[in-house]
Amino acid sequence: MKPEERRELLNQLRAELVKLETQRARGFVEKPGRIREIRRAIARILTIEREERRPSA
């Protein structure tokens, strides 16, 4: 996946996470497990980006 595609996906996931967190605060979430999936996907993308930025030793 290209860095631009990862950035776009990251933005989409963050927007969806905000939406689901808002629903959870109101007391209604259709798929509560989706919050966990999104958080993990965000972490994976950020990990990949950090690894690519890190200088090779």
N, CA, C and O atoms as a MOPAC input file, in Angstrom:
PM7 MOZYME 1SCF
protein

 N      0.84800 1    -1.17700 1     0.00000 1
 C      0.00000 1     0.00000 1     0.00000 1
 C      0.89700 1     1.24600 1     0.00000 1
 O      1.87600 1     1.31600 1     0.74300 1
 N      0.55700 1     2.20000 1    -0.82200 1
 C      1.33400 1     3.43300 1    -0.92200 1
 C      1.08900 1     4.29300 1     0.31000 1
 O      0.04000 1     4.18600 1     0.94600 1
 N      2.05800 1     5.14800 1     0.65100 1
 C      1.89200 1     6.02600 1     1.82500 1
 C      0.64000 1     6.90500 1     1.73500 1
 O     -0.02500 1     7.14600 1     2.74300 1
 N      0.32300 1     7.38400 1     0.52400 1
 C     -0.86800 1     8.23400 1     0.36400 1
 C     -2.14200 1     7.44200 1     0.66200 1
 O     -3.07700 1     7.95200 1     1.28000 1
 N     -2.15800 1     6.18600 1     0.20900 1
 C     -3.33000 1     5.33600 1     0.45500 1
 C     -3.46800 1     5.04300 1     1.94500 1
 O     -4.57400 1     5.03000 1     2.48500 1
 N     -2.33300 1     4.81000 1     2.60100 1
 C     -2.37300 1     4.56800 1     4.05000 1
 C     -2.89800 1     5.78300 1     4.79400 1
 O     -3.69900 1     5.65200 1     5.72000 1
 N     -2.44600 1     6.96600 1     4.39100 1
 C     -2.91400 1     8.21000 1     5.02900 1
 C     -4.42400 1     8.36200 1     4.85600 1
 O     -5.12800 1     8.71800 1     5.80000 1
 N     -4.91300 1     8.09400 1     3.65800 1
 C     -6.34900 1     8.20000 1     3.38600 1
 C     -7.13200 1     7.19500 1     4.23700 1
 O     -8.15500 1     7.54100 1     4.82700 1
 N     -6.65300 1     5.96300 1     4.29500 1
 C     -7.30800 1     4.94300 1     5.10100 1
 C     -7.28200 1     5.32100 1     6.57000 1
 O     -8.26900 1     5.13100 1     7.28200 1
 N     -6.16000 1     5.85600 1     7.02600 1
 C     -6.03800 1     6.28200 1     8.42000 1
 C     -7.06600 1     7.36600 1     8.74600 1
 O     -7.70700 1     7.31900 1     9.79600 1
 N     -7.22500 1     8.33500 1     7.85300 1
 C     -8.21500 1     9.38900 1     8.06700 1
 C     -9.63700 1     8.82600 1     8.10500 1
 O    -10.45300 1     9.25100 1     8.92200 1
 N     -9.93000 1     7.87900 1     7.23100 1
 C    -11.25700 1     7.27000 1     7.20500 1
 C    -11.52800 1     6.49500 1     8.50000 1
 O    -12.61300 1     6.58600 1     9.07600 1
 N    -10.53000 1     5.73700 1     8.94500 1
 C    -10.69200 1     4.95600 1    10.16900 1
 C    -10.87800 1     5.85600 1    11.38000 1
 O    -11.70300 1     5.57300 1    12.24900 1
 N    -10.12200 1     6.92900 1    11.44000 1
 C    -10.26100 1     7.86100 1    12.56200 1
 C    -11.64100 1     8.50800 1    12.58000 1
 O    -12.22700 1     8.69500 1    13.64500 1
 N    -12.15800 1     8.84800 1    11.40300 1
 C    -13.49200 1     9.44600 1    11.32500 1
 C    -14.55100 1     8.43900 1    11.78700 1
 O    -15.48000 1     8.79500 1    12.51200 1
 N    -14.40400 1     7.18700 1    11.36300 1
 C    -15.35800 1     6.15700 1    11.78100 1
 C    -15.27000 1     5.91500 1    13.28800 1
 O    -16.28700 1     5.69400 1    13.94500 1
 N    -14.05700 1     5.95600 1    13.83000 1
 C    -13.87200 1     5.75700 1    15.26100 1
 C    -14.55700 1     6.86600 1    16.05500 1
 O    -15.19900 1     6.59600 1    17.06900 1
 N    -14.42600 1     8.09400 1    15.60600 1
 C    -15.08700 1     9.21500 1    16.28600 1
 C    -16.59800 1     9.00600 1    16.27700 1
 O    -17.27100 1     9.22600 1    17.28400 1
 N    -17.12100 1     8.58200 1    15.13400 1
 C    -18.56800 1     8.33600 1    15.00800 1
 C    -19.02900 1     7.24900 1    15.98200 1
 O    -20.04800 1     7.39700 1    16.65700 1
 N    -18.26400 1     6.15800 1    16.04400 1
 C    -18.63700 1     5.05600 1    16.93800 1
 C    -18.47400 1     5.43300 1    18.41300 1
 O    -19.27800 1     5.02600 1    19.25100 1
 N    -17.44500 1     6.20100 1    18.72400 1
 C    -17.25400 1     6.64800 1    20.11300 1
 C    -18.40800 1     7.55000 1    20.54000 1
 O    -18.85500 1     7.49700 1    21.68600 1
 N    -18.88300 1     8.36900 1    19.62000 1
 C    -20.02900 1     9.23000 1    19.90900 1
 C    -21.27200 1     8.38200 1    20.17300 1
 O    -22.03200 1     8.65100 1    21.10400 1
 N    -21.46900 1     7.35700 1    19.34500 1
 C    -22.61100 1     6.47100 1    19.54900 1
 C    -22.50500 1     5.75900 1    20.89100 1
 O    -23.49900 1     5.59700 1    21.59900 1
 N    -21.29100 1     5.33800 1    21.23400 1
 C    -21.10500 1     4.63500 1    22.51300 1
 C    -21.40600 1     5.55800 1    23.68400 1
 O    -21.97400 1     5.12400 1    24.68600 1
 N    -21.03100 1     6.82400 1    23.56400 1
 C    -21.30100 1     7.79200 1    24.63200 1
 C    -22.80700 1     8.00800 1    24.81100 1
 O    -23.27400 1     8.26900 1    25.92000 1
 N    -23.55000 1     7.89700 1    23.72800 1
 C    -25.00100 1     8.06200 1    23.78700 1
 C    -25.70000 1     6.78800 1    24.25700 1
 O    -26.88500 1     6.80200 1    24.59000 1
 N    -24.94600 1     5.69000 1    24.27700 1
 C    -25.52300 1     4.45100 1    24.77400 1
 C    -26.00100 1     3.50100 1    23.69800 1
 O    -26.65700 1     2.50400 1    23.99900 1
 N    -25.68600 1     3.79300 1    22.44800 1
 C    -26.11600 1     2.91000 1    21.36700 1
 C    -24.97800 1     2.67400 1    20.39000 1
 O    -24.51000 1     3.60200 1    19.73000 1
 N    -24.54000 1     1.44200 1    20.30300 1
 C    -23.54300 1     1.05600 1    19.30200 1
 C    -24.03300 1    -0.23400 1    18.67800 1
 O    -24.28800 1    -1.21800 1    19.37300 1
 N    -24.16000 1    -0.22100 1    17.36400 1
 C    -24.67100 1    -1.39500 1    16.66100 1
 C    -23.66900 1    -2.55100 1    16.72800 1
 O    -24.04700 1    -3.69800 1    16.96600 1
 N    -22.39000 1    -2.23600 1    16.51400 1
 C    -21.34100 1    -3.26000 1    16.54500 1
 C    -20.20600 1    -2.80100 1    17.46200 1
 O    -19.25800 1    -2.17000 1    16.99600 1
 N    -20.28900 1    -3.10400 1    18.73700 1
 C    -19.26300 1    -2.63100 1    19.66400 1
 C    -17.87400 1    -3.19400 1    19.36700 1
 O    -16.87900 1    -2.53900 1    19.67800 1
 N    -17.77600 1    -4.36600 1    18.78600 1
 C    -16.48600 1    -4.95300 1    18.45100 1
 C    -15.76000 1    -4.19500 1    17.35700 1
 O    -14.53900 1    -4.29000 1    17.23300 1
 N    -16.50000 1    -3.45200 1    16.57500 1
 C    -15.90800 1    -2.67300 1    15.48400 1
 C    -14.96100 1    -1.60300 1    16.02400 1
 O    -13.96600 1    -1.28100 1    15.37400 1
 N    -15.25100 1    -1.04900 1    17.19300 1
 C    -14.38400 1    -0.03700 1    17.79700 1
 C    -12.99200 1    -0.62200 1    18.01800 1
 O    -11.98600 1     0.02000 1    17.71600 1
 N    -12.94200 1    -1.81800 1    18.53500 1
 C    -11.67000 1    -2.48300 1    18.79100 1
 C    -10.92300 1    -2.76800 1    17.48200 1
 O     -9.71000 1    -2.57500 1    17.40000 1
 N    -11.64500 1    -3.22000 1    16.47300 1
 C    -11.03300 1    -3.49200 1    15.17500 1
 C    -10.41000 1    -2.23600 1    14.58100 1
 O     -9.29700 1    -2.27500 1    14.05600 1
 N    -11.12400 1    -1.13500 1    14.66500 1
 C    -10.64000 1     0.12100 1    14.10300 1
 C     -9.40000 1     0.59900 1    14.85100 1
 O     -8.42900 1     1.03100 1    14.23000 1
 N     -9.43000 1     0.52500 1    16.17400 1
 C     -8.27800 1     0.96000 1    16.95600 1
 C     -7.03500 1     0.13900 1    16.61300 1
 O     -5.93500 1     0.68400 1    16.53100 1
 N     -7.20500 1    -1.14900 1    16.41500 1
 C     -6.07800 1    -2.01000 1    16.05600 1
 C     -5.56900 1    -1.69300 1    14.64500 1
 O     -4.36100 1    -1.68100 1    14.40700 1
 N     -6.48100 1    -1.43900 1    13.72400 1
 C     -6.07400 1    -1.10200 1    12.35200 1
 C     -5.29000 1     0.20800 1    12.33300 1
 O     -4.29700 1     0.33100 1    11.61700 1
 N     -5.73700 1     1.18000 1    13.11600 1
 C     -5.02300 1     2.45000 1    13.21800 1
 C     -3.62200 1     2.21700 1    13.77400 1
 O     -2.64800 1     2.77400 1    13.26700 1
 N     -3.52400 1     1.40300 1    14.80600 1
 C     -2.22000 1     1.10300 1    15.40400 1
 C     -1.29300 1     0.42400 1    14.38900 1
 O     -0.10000 1     0.72100 1    14.34400 1
 N     -1.83200 1    -0.47500 1    13.58800 1
 C     -1.01400 1    -1.15600 1    12.57700 1
 C     -0.46500 1    -0.16800 1    11.55100 1
 O      0.71200 1    -0.22100 1    11.19300 1
 N     -1.31400 1     0.71800 1    11.09000 1
 C     -0.88500 1     1.70200 1    10.09600 1
 C      0.19300 1     2.60400 1    10.68000 1
 O      1.19900 1     2.87300 1    10.02400 1
 N     -0.00600 1     3.07000 1    11.90300 1
 C      0.98100 1     3.94200 1    12.52600 1
 C      2.30100 1     3.21800 1    12.76000 1
 O      3.36800 1     3.81900 1    12.63300 1
 N      2.24100 1     1.94700 1    13.09400 1
 C      3.45600 1     1.15700 1    13.28200 1
 C      4.23100 1     1.04500 1    11.98100 1
 O      5.45200 1     1.20500 1    11.96900 1
 N      3.54200 1     0.77500 1    10.90100 1
 C      4.18900 1     0.66400 1     9.59200 1
 C      4.84800 1     1.98700 1     9.21600 1
 O      5.97600 1     2.00500 1     8.72300 1
 N      4.14700 1     3.08900 1     9.44700 1
 C      4.70700 1     4.39800 1     9.12200 1
 C      5.95500 1     4.69100 1     9.95000 1
 O      6.93700 1     5.21700 1     9.42700 1
 N      5.92100 1     4.35700 1    11.22400 1
 C      7.09200 1     4.58900 1    12.07500 1
 C      8.27600 1     3.73800 1    11.63500 1
 O      9.41200 1     4.21200 1    11.63700 1
 N      8.02300 1     2.48900 1    11.26000 1
 C      9.09200 1     1.60900 1    10.80100 1
 C      9.73200 1     2.13900 1     9.51500 1
 O     10.94600 1     2.03500 1     9.33600 1
 N      8.93400 1     2.69300 1     8.64100 1
 C      9.46300 1     3.21800 1     7.39100 1
 C     10.27900 1     4.47900 1     7.62300 1
 O     11.24900 1     4.71700 1     6.90200 1
 N      9.91700 1     5.29300 1     8.60500 1
 C     10.65200 1     6.50800 1     8.91400 1
 C     11.94900 1     6.24200 1     9.65300 1
 O     12.89100 1     7.03100 1     9.57100 1
 N     11.99900 1     5.12400 1    10.37900 1
 C     13.15900 1     4.80700 1    11.18400 1
 C     14.35500 1     4.50400 1    10.27200 1
 O     14.21900 1     3.76600 1     9.29600 1
 N     15.51500 1     5.06900 1    10.58500 1
 C     16.69200 1     4.79200 1     9.75600 1
 C     17.14000 1     3.34100 1     9.90500 1
 O     17.06900 1     2.76600 1    10.99100 1
 N     17.59400 1     2.76500 1     8.81400 1
 C     18.05900 1     1.37800 1     8.84600 1
 C     19.37600 1     1.30400 1     9.60100 1
 O     20.26500 1     2.13500 1     9.41400 1
 N     19.48500 1     0.29500 1    10.45600 1
 C     20.70400 1     0.17300 1    11.24700 1
 C     21.58000 1    -0.94300 1    10.71700 1
 O     22.65500 1    -1.19500 1    11.26000 1

